[in-house]
C-alpha cells in the first residue's frame, strides 16, 4: 500500500470542513482546479471515493466520512502541538475534550469531572453540552475524548463506542422551602400525589423508570413541567414551581446550595451514569481519574 500524502489529506480535510472546493481554494490560496486534482490523486492512492457530486455540490461518501474522522484527529492534534510548543516550550499541554448529555445534572457533571481537575498534570478541559446522538457523532470523529451520559451506548446508532459504567444511585425529591411548607402531609411518597411535579423529558433514561415507580404506587402526579435540560428543571424546581427529582448522590450538595427541602428518597428507581469512549479499555489519564474516583467514592459499585 502506498504511503498517504498528507498534503493531499490536508486538502481533503479543508474541503470537507469548508463545504466545497471553491471555499477551500480561497482558504488555501490555490485554484479550485489544483485542489480538485490533488483530491483525485488522494482517492486514487487510497483506492476509494471520498466525495460524490450532488447537483453542483460535493457530498462526502460513507468512506469519506470515515476518512474525515481520522483526518480531523490528525490535523487537530497537529494544531494542538503547535499551540503547546508556542505557549509551553518543552511540554505538551494535555487536553481533555468531553461531551455532557444535557439530561445529566450539571452538579453531577462537575462531581464526575472534578477528579480530572485535580490531576498532577491538570488538563485543559473543553466541555460541550448537547443531545446524546450529536455528542456521539463528535466522539466518532475524535472531536471528543469522552461523553458522559445517563445511559449506555444506544444500539440504534451507527457509531463505534464503548460504555463504561461509572456508577449508580437512587432518586431523591426536593422542593423549595415555601412549596414544602404549603403541604400539611409530609408522608413520602404520598405527598407527590397532591403536589405539582416537575419531570425530566422523554430523552432522560430515568423518566420511564420514574413513571413505572409512580404507577406501581398508584400515584397520579400533577405534572406541571417536563424539561429536556436538567439545569432548567432544577431552576424551576428551586423557584417553587414544583417538586423535582435529583440523583441521591448530589442531593446534600443541592440542599446546601439552594436551601431546598428533602421530601424523600427511593432506591426503587436507580439512575446510572456512563462514560462512553471509542476505547474498549480506558487509557486517557483524565478519563481514568474520573472512572476510578466515581467507583471508589461517588456511587454504588457498578454491577
Number of C-alpha atoms within 10 A of each C-alpha: 6 6 7 11 13 13 12 18 21 17 20 28 22 21 22 20 13 15 15 17 24 17 15 22 20 12 12 14 9 13 13 17 12 12 20 17 11 19 23 17 15 22 17 11 14 15 10 12 16 23 20 12 10 9 7 7 11 16 17 18 15 12 12 19 16 14 17 22 18 15 20 18 14 16 15 14 13 12 10 15 15 14 14 16 13 12 12 11 10 9 11 15 17 16 16 20 19 24 27 22 27 23 26 22 21 17 16 18 16 11 16 21 21 15 19 22 16 12 12 7 12 15 17 13 15 12 13 14 18 14 16 22 14 13 22 29 17 18 24 20 21 21 18 22 22 27 26 27 27 24 21 18 22 13 8 6 11 10 17 16 20 17 20 21 21 26 21 23 22 18 22 21 22 26 27 22 16 12 20 21 12 9 12 8 12 13 11 13 15 15 19 24 17 13 18 20 21 22 25 24 18 13 17 22 19 22 15 15 15 19 15 12 14 18 12 9 11 11 16 12 18 14 15 13 17 15 18 17 21 21 16 16 25 27 13 17 24 23 16 19 19 25 30 25 23 22 22 22 19 17 22 14 13 19 16 10 9 15 15 24 22 18 19 17 19 15 11 12 21 15 23 21 25 21 26 27 26 20 15 11 10 16 9 15 14 26 20 15 18 19 21 13 18 23 16 12 10 18 18 16 14 14 6
